[in-house]
Amino acid sequence: MRAKKSLGQNFLKSELALRKIIEAGEITKEDIILEIGPGRGALTEKLLEEAGCVIAVEKDYKLFEFLQNKFAEQIASGILVLVRDDILKFNNIAKVVRQDLTTYKVIANIPYNITGAILKKFLTEENQPEMMVLMVQHDVAKRIMARDGKESILSISVKAYGEPKMIMKVEARYFSPTPKVDSAIISIKNISRKIFIENKVDENKFWELVRAGFAHKRKKLSSNLRYSVDAKNGSKASVLVDVLSKAAFDSLGNKRAEELTLADWINLAKSLHINKKR
């Protein structure tokens, strides 16, 4: 069955990579796994051996039919729930399995053209997974980990909700058709909103702040934030100088957004919140 480029389909054919995905998922028979884009079912087979239930969401109708036939026995027994849907529109995992669903894991070789959208959907939705194990582009994995010391909205976004880890690099030759870039397996563990709750930081306002800080990559943080405040509050741009000094961030304003850690952003958000209350 031929892959569809429009759906970002690249089928994994490395047994080692499949095994590493399963190991990273720390799967038990108590686990409910959501698989995105099961394709020809190579990963699905491995998941079914370890998990209590697998929900596989496939958008491609031909692949959906193929999977129905391939896993007819598992579907009949209830250990595999095959859903034909667009994962970005799929919001009823609890209804598919059971109404009292409290936890699940996302484990998948995802379409790379919607990586950002998938991360945003599952990290920020009300019913968050406890863990995600994903195959992504290697460059995207490196950006998430920010090993070069340069953070991005993507890396801050992932770290704000969970603990990312690079599992292994997977070369392009281990996929069919062969993509132009290498891939990597990442895990994101302990997903929650704990950081916002413990620090009493408004989640939506936090992301407004981060987006404003990254608005112009080459500009310093103070310039980006001052412009944002000017646009919203007229003459209140000077509030940023007060906030930065009160938070003891004497040098923060002279940094670029990519130089700030997650802790820096949280502390800045807390300072802004305190300043508004006063």
Rosetta blueprint (number, residue, H / E / L):
1 M L
2 R L
3 A L
4 K L
5 K H
6 S H
7 L H
8 G L
9 Q L
10 N L
11 F E
12 L E
13 K L
14 S L
15 E H
16 L H
17 A H
18 L H
19 R H
20 K H
21 I H
22 I H
23 E H
24 A H
25 G H
26 E L
27 I L
28 T L
29 K L
30 E L
31 D L
32 I E
33 I E
34 L E
35 E E
36 I E
37 G L
38 P L
39 G L
40 R L
41 G L
42 A H
43 L H
44 T H
45 E H
46 K H
47 L H
48 L H
49 E H
50 E H
51 A L
52 G L
53 C E
54 V E
55 I E
56 A E
57 V E
58 E E
59 K L
60 D L
61 Y H
62 K H
63 L H
64 F H
65 E H
66 F H
67 L H
68 Q H
69 N H
70 K H
71 F L
72 A H
73 E H
74 Q H
75 I H
76 A H
77 S H
78 G L
79 I L
80 L E
81 V E
82 L E
83 V E
84 R E
85 D L
86 D L
87 I H
88 L H
89 K H
90 F L
91 N L
92 N L
93 I H
94 A H
95 K H
96 V H
97 V H
98 R L
99 Q L
100 D L
101 L L
102 T L
103 T L
104 Y L
105 K E
106 V E
107 I E
108 A E
109 N E
110 I L
111 P L
112 Y H
113 N H
114 I H
115 T H
116 G H
117 A H
118 I H
119 L H
120 K H
121 K H
122 F H
123 L H
124 T H
125 E L
126 E L
127 N L
128 Q L
129 P L
130 E L
131 M E
132 M E
133 V E
134 L E
135 M E
136 V E
137 Q E
138 H H
139 D H
140 V H
141 A H
142 K H
143 R H
144 I H
145 M H
146 A L
147 R L
148 D L
149 G L
150 K L
151 E L
152 S L
153 I H
154 L H
155 S H
156 I H
157 S H
158 V H
159 K H
160 A H
161 Y H
162 G L
163 E E
164 P E
165 K E
166 M E
167 I E
168 M E
169 K E
170 V E
171 E L
172 A H
173 R H
174 Y H
175 F E
176 S E
177 P L
178 T L
179 P L
180 K L
181 V L
182 D L
183 S E
184 A E
185 I E
186 I E
187 S E
188 I E
189 K E
190 N L
191 I L
192 S L
193 R L
194 K H
195 I H
196 F H
197 I H
198 E H
199 N H
200 K L
201 V L
202 D L
203 E H
204 N H
205 K H
206 F H
207 W H
208 E H
209 L H
210 V H
211 R H
212 A H
213 G H
214 F L
215 A L
216 H L
217 K L
218 R L
219 K L
220 K L
221 L H
222 S H
223 S H
224 N H
225 L H
226 R H
227 Y H
228 S H
229 V H
230 D H
231 A H
232 K H
233 N H
234 G L
235 S L
236 K H
237 A H
238 S H
239 V H
240 L H
241 V H
242 D H
243 V H
244 L H
245 S H
246 K H
247 A L
248 A L
249 F L
250 D L
251 S L
252 L H
253 G H
254 N H
255 K L
256 R L
257 A H
258 E H
259 E H
260 L L
261 T L
262 L H
263 A H
264 D H
265 W H
266 I H
267 N H
268 L H
269 A H
270 K H
271 S H
272 L H
273 H H
274 I H
275 N H
276 K H
277 K H
278 R L
